């Protein structure tokens, strides 16, 4: 069965939070790790606290969000840094692990290979890179693609992973499919989370905005709109070392 067929097969997915997948696949406690594209630092916080990383470097290319992250004062083992995955400001072999939580497809397509080469460079022997990406399938994707259709960039991200493995930069260790639940109490809450954002310019006219709202509200119940959001996780390991 092809990967594309697996991705659209509900039986291929488990339902859980992503942090559970991280806990099962990699060791974070006491390690120095890099998170590329940390956004609002939700996963950064979990890496630094629940999973017990010794040091987390968390980068972000959205200057507005980065300034908000710099105001976080209760994570002493986290360094927030402005910058992209294609140019990592660290020496070789700095990190035990690198995380990209739904961020590889946000790297410009022309720079994805460079980003993976940079990740390989800053990993220690035996280091890992954990990459999670949203799958282009399902009810949530049907709503989100009306806002910004990511089919091509998500496919490009996966192709970049395949090239990095084919070049011998990494070996594939695991591939996991999971669904996480997202609950949005109202259209206003959904729009604030996904449309009124600073990291992407969504040029939606009134007609398209109405189409997005109608698609979202088709899932709305008195308890809010509930979606199971499918994801694929690729865990890669530096190829020339024993894990």
Secondary structure as UniProt FT lines:
FT   HELIX           3..7
FT   HELIX           10..12
FT   STRAND          14..15
FT   HELIX           18..25
FT   TURN            29..30
FT   STRAND          32..36
FT   TURN            39..40
FT   HELIX           42..48
FT   TURN            49..50
FT   STRAND          55..60
FT   HELIX           63..70
FT   TURN            76..77
FT   STRAND          78..82
FT   TURN            85..86
FT   TURN            92..93
FT   STRAND          95..101
FT   HELIX           104..106
FT   HELIX           109..111
FT   HELIX           112..122
FT   STRAND          123..134
FT   HELIX           139..147
FT   HELIX           151..166
FT   TURN            167..168
FT   STRAND          170..184
FT   HELIX           187..194
FT   HELIX           206..217
FT   TURN            218..219
FT   STRAND          220..221
FT   TURN            222..223
FT   STRAND          224..238
FT   TURN            239..240
//
